[in-house]
Amino acid sequence: MSKIRHTGIVTNNLKKSLLFWNKYLKFKIFKQADESGQLIDKIMLYKDVKVKTIKLKDSSGLIIELLSFKNSPRTKQNKIKPYSIGITHISLTVKNINNLYKFLIKRKIRFNSEPRVSADGKVIMTYCKTPEGAFLELVEEI
């Protein structure tokens, strides 16, 4: 393995997700596709998949892929907690966490707490919820 390629996030509200990732966090759209066919059916484990994918990249090259299924089987939204077993969050290093926190709070993004200095004193950090229901850890290196 050489590196992590991207993180895929399924959304049921593409407009809201793009507002968060593209406008608020400044990820730039670099690729969009409407996908269907035998390959995607096999990968997604159901027939006649129709999915719109949008890949976004931040200034460091980190890639987020938003997936909006037009016809997926109905499932409940994951009820992931910060302590759930499995993958629980994405972490981003940011430049001014307090300004970003205030900016996102004004836009009704939910946080677990205000930014706080870590126990080792090396970073300021907090968790928020993305529009898709995932946790996003924001970290500023001190």
FIGU-839750 format. One line per 2 residues: their letters; for each residue x negated, y, z negated of C-alpha. Coordinates in steps of 0.02 Angstrom, whole numbers, always signed. Layout:
a	X/Y/Z; ...
END
This chain:
ms	+0/+0/+0; -64/+173/+40
ki	+71/+292/-26; +256/+313/-63
rh	+341/+362/+100; +501/+446/+38
tg	+643/+439/-88; +816/+400/-21
iv	+968/+478/-104; +1146/+431/-55
tn	+1269/+575/-63; +1456/+590/-42
nl	+1441/+779/-19; +1307/+819/+109
kk	+1343/+1006/+105; +1318/+1015/-84
sl	+1161/+906/-77; +1084/+1014/+60
lf	+1122/+1171/-40; +1027/+1098/-188
wn	+876/+1021/-100; +858/+1142/+46
ky	+915/+1311/-21; +881/+1297/-208
lk	+723/+1188/-209; +656/+1246/-39
fk	+637/+1075/+43; +633/+1100/+232
if	+736/+992/+351; +622/+907/+476
kq	+724/+762/+544; +909/+718/+562
ad	+988/+563/+636; +1154/+473/+653
es	+1113/+290/+630; +1209/+132/+674
gq	+1178/-38/+751; +1120/-212/+706
li	+959/-160/+617; +1043/-38/+498
dk	+1186/-163/+471; +1059/-294/+413
im	+965/-172/+301; +1122/-101/+219
ly	+1208/-271/+200; +1373/-228/+285
kd	+1440/-220/+464; +1467/-68/+573
vk	+1363/+52/+467; +1378/+235/+515
vk	+1260/+346/+418; +1192/+521/+440
ti	+1014/+540/+375; +925/+703/+341
kl	+742/+704/+294; +675/+853/+197
kd	+496/+894/+151; +424/+1008/+17
ss	+266/+1111/+35; +158/+967/-32
gl	+229/+840/+91; +349/+751/-28
ii	+496/+683/+72; +676/+665/+15
el	+798/+573/+129; +982/+612/+106
ls	+1101/+476/+168; +1285/+512/+199
fk	+1384/+355/+243; +1540/+383/+346
ns	+1614/+210/+316; +1529/+123/+171
pr	+1619/+3/+55; +1687/+101/-93
tk	+1578/+96/-248; +1576/+192/-410
qn	+1444/+324/-439; +1295/+257/-537
ki	+1301/+299/-722; +1113/+312/-742
kp	+1047/+378/-906; +867/+436/-935
ys	+841/+273/-1032; +925/+154/-908
ig	+827/+5/-844; +760/+31/-668
it	+719/+189/-572; +792/+335/-669
hi	+722/+497/-598; +615/+594/-476
sl	+487/+716/-547; +434/+877/-461
tv	+290/+990/-511; +348/+1171/-503
kn	+260/+1339/-524; +375/+1437/-640
in	+494/+1319/-729; +579/+1453/-833
nl	+627/+1557/-680; +685/+1400/-587
yk	+785/+1345/-739; +874/+1514/-748
fl	+905/+1513/-560; +980/+1337/-563
ik	+1085/+1368/-720; +1166/+1517/-631
rk	+1212/+1396/-491; +1296/+1277/-614
ir	+1161/+1142/-609; +1174/+1039/-770
fn	+1019/+1017/-879; +987/+900/-1026
se	+895/+1042/-1116; +803/+1203/-1083
pr	+620/+1185/-1030; +508/+1128/-1174
vs	+322/+1102/-1201; +273/+918/-1200
ad	+205/+833/-1356; +27/+839/-1288
gk	+45/+1024/-1244; -7/+1000/-1062
vi	+158/+1034/-974; +327/+1119/-990
mt	+468/+1004/-935; +655/+973/-924
yc	+781/+859/-839; +929/+912/-732
kt	+1062/+819/-633; +1059/+824/-444
pe	+1225/+841/-350; +1213/+653/-315
ga	+1207/+611/-501; +1022/+569/-511
fl	+902/+643/-637; +769/+765/-579
el	+624/+802/-695; +547/+974/-671
ve	+370/+996/-736; +256/+1147/-745
ei	+73/+1112/-783; +3/+1230/-916
END
